Amino acid sequence: MTTTADPAATVDAAALAQSARSNLWMHFTRHSAYDTTDVPVIVRGEGAYIWDARGKRYLDGLAGLFAVQVGHGREELAEAAARQTKQLAYFPLWGHAHPSAIELAERLAAASPGDLNRVFFTVSGGESVETAWKLAKQYFKLVGKPTKHKVISRALAYHGTSQGALSITGIPGAKADFEPLVPSTMRVPNTNFYRATEHADDYAAYGRWAADQIEQAIEFEGADTVAAVFLEPVQNTGGCFVPPPGYFERVREICDKHDVLLVSDEVICAFGRVGYDFAAKRYGYQPDIITTAKGLTSGYAPLGAVLASERLMDPFTRGATTFMHGSTYGGHPVSCAVALANLDLMEREDLYGHVLANESAFRSTLDKLTDLPIVGDVRGAGFFYGIELVKDKATKETFSAAESERVLRGFLSDALFEAGLYCRADDRAEPVVQLSPPLICDQHQFDEMEQILRDTLTQAWKLL
C-alpha cells in the first residue's frame, strides 16, 4: 500500500479545512464529526487516484460518487468544455435547441435498447427520476387513464432526494425528516438473495417470487391506479443486489399485462458500470423509460437524461399538448459537449469491454476477503460491488445499532480513508462496504483495494 504525497500540493490545508468548517454545508454529512478534526479537502485527481490538501494520495474506490468512469484528470474533457464555452457557453432548451444537445440526444437514442428515441435532458439523477414520474402521470392522463399515477419501487432502493424522487426511495431513514412526502408510492421486496426469506435454496425461484410481489402490489392497489415501476438494474443501497435469472423478464411480462411503465433507473448502472452502455442490455429487458446521469459525463459536468419510448412521446406531438417541465440548466451546452467527449473516450479505449474482461478478476480478488470472519457476502457486477459485514457468518447475524455506530461510523469509514482508500461504509440497510472504482482500474488497483480492506476489516472485527 502506498499513500504517496503530491509534491505539487501547495495549498494551505489547515486554512481550507477551517473555512469549510465555518461556511460549507456539506451534503449527507454529520457536521459534529468535524468538531475536533479537519474536514478532508480533496484538491486533485489523476487516473484512479485523488490527493487531499496535505498532499496524501488515495485510491478512488467509489469513482467520486459512482460517476468518474474514465478516471480523473482527462484533459480532453476539459478541452471539450473550454471549446464549447468559447462557442456557446449557455442557452436553454426551452423551445430552442443547440448542436451539442441535438448530437448527444441522437447518440443516446441510437445506443438505447428498443425505441427509446426521445431524450429529455436534466441536471442530475434525482431530477431524471422526478421527470420520469411526471412524464408517466401526464402520459396516462393524455391517453385517457387519468387514475394511473402511483409508483412501485423496491425496499431500500435509493432514487433521489427531491420530494417526488424521495417518495419513490425505499429508505425509511432518508425520508422521515421530510414527511409528509408525495403520496401514492409503495414498496416491494428487493433481490437480496443473501437474506432471502423465501426460496433461499433456489436463486431463480427467488427471483420469480420477488418479481411476483410486484404483480401482487399492482393488483392490490388496482392496475387502473398504477403508472410505473422504478427499478435499478443492480440495486445500490443494501450493497449491490443483482437481479436473479428471469427476474426482469417476469417484471416486463407483469408490466405489459397491467399497462404499467417499466422505468430502469440507471443513474449508477449506465455507461459502463456493469460493462454496457445501458444495463438493461446486460440483463435482457426492454424498459419504457431509462433514467441516467453520473457516468454520462464521468462527473466532469452535471448532466442527466431521461430516455423515453416513442409511444410515450406520441401524445405530446399533437395539438397544444405540452410537457410543462424543465430546468434552467437541463441539457447545458457545456455539459452536453463534455458528455460527447466522454462517450468518445470510452468508445476509443473500449472501457465497456475492459470492464467485462476484468470483472471476474475484480470479483475473485474481493472474494479473497471471505476468509475474514466479518465478511458475510460479496456481490455485484462489473465494477460495482458490495461487501456485507456480519457478526456471525453461520447465522448471518448483523450488527446492533450501537455496534454499527461504533464499528462503521466510529472506526471503519475513517480508517479506510486514512489507509488510502476512498469508498463507502454504509449501514442504511445491513452494514456494507461499497466499491465502484473508475473503469480504467486493473489488477493493480484490485489488489490495492483488497489489501487495504483486509487490514482494516481485520481491525474492525476486534471492535465487535
C-alpha positions, 0 to 999 in steps of 0.5 A: 500500500502506498499513500504517496504525497503530491509534491505539487500540493501547495495549498494551505490545508489547515486554512481550507479545512477551517473555512469549510468548517465555518461556511460549507454545508456539506451534503449527507454529512454529520457536521459534529464529526468535524468538531475536533478534526479537519474536514478532508479537502480533496484538491486533485485527481489523476487516473484512479487516484485523488490527493487531499490538501496535505498532499496524501494520495488515495485510491478512488474506490467509489469513482467520486460518487459512482460517476468518474468512469474514465478516471480523473484528470482527462484533459480532453474533457476539459478541452471539450468544455473550454471549446464549447464555452468559447462557442456557446457557453449557455442557452436553454432548451426551452423551445430552442435547441443547440448542436451539442444537445441535438448530437448527444440526444441522437447518440443516446437514442441510437445506443438505447435498447428498443425505441427509446428515441426521445431524450429529455435532458436534466441536471442530475439523477434525482431530477431524471427520476422526478421527470420520469414520474411526471412524464408517466402521470401526464402520459396516462392522463393524455391517453385517457387513464387519468387514475394511473399515477402511483409508483412501485419501487423496491425496499431500500432502493435509493432514487433521489432526494427531491420530494417526488424522487424521495417518495419513490426511495425505499429508505425509511431513514432518508425520508422521515425528516421530510414527511409528509412526502408525495403520496401514492408510492409503495414498496416491494421486496428487493433481490437480496438473495443473501437474506432471502426469506423465501426460496433461499435454496433456489436463486431463480425461484427467488427471483420469480417470487420477488418479481411476483410481489410486484404483480401482487402490489399492482393488483392490490392497489388496482392496475387502473391506479398504477403508472410505473415501476422504478427499478435499478438494474443492480440495486445500490443501497443494501450493497449491490443486489443483482437481479436473479435469472428471469427476474426482469423478464417476469417484471416486463411480462407483469408490466405489459399485462397491467399497462404499467411503465417499466422505468430502469433507473440507471443513474449508477448502472449506465455507461459502463458500470456493469460493462454496457452502455445501458444495463438493461442490455446486460440483463435482457429487458426492454424498459419504457423509460431509462433514467441516467446521469453520473457516468454520462459525463464521468462527473466532469459536468452535471448532466442527466437524461431521461430516455423515453419510448416513442409511444410515450412521446406520441401524445405530446406531438399533437395539438397544444399538448405540452410537457410543462417541465424543465430546468434552467440548466437541463441539457447545458451546452457545456455539459452536453459537449463534455458528455460527447467527449466522454462517450468518445473516450470510452468508445476509443479505449473500449472501457465497456469491454475492459470492464467485462474482461476484468470483472471476474478478476475484480470479483475473485480478488474481493472474494479473497476477503471471505476468509475474514470472519466479518465478511458475510457476502460479496456481490455485484457486477462489473465494477460495482460491488458490495461487501456485507459485514456480519457478526456471525457468518453461520447465522448471518447475524448483523450488527446492533445499532450501537455496534454499527455506530461504533464499528462503521461510523466510529472506526471503519469509514475513517480508517479506510480513508486514512489507509488510502482508500476512498469508498463507502461504509454504509449501514442504511440497510445491513452494514456494507462496504461499497466499491465502484472504482473508475473503469480504467482500474486493473489488477493493480488497483484490485489488489490495492483495494483488497489489501487495504480492506483486509487490514482494516476489516481485520481491525474492525472485527476486534471492535465487535 
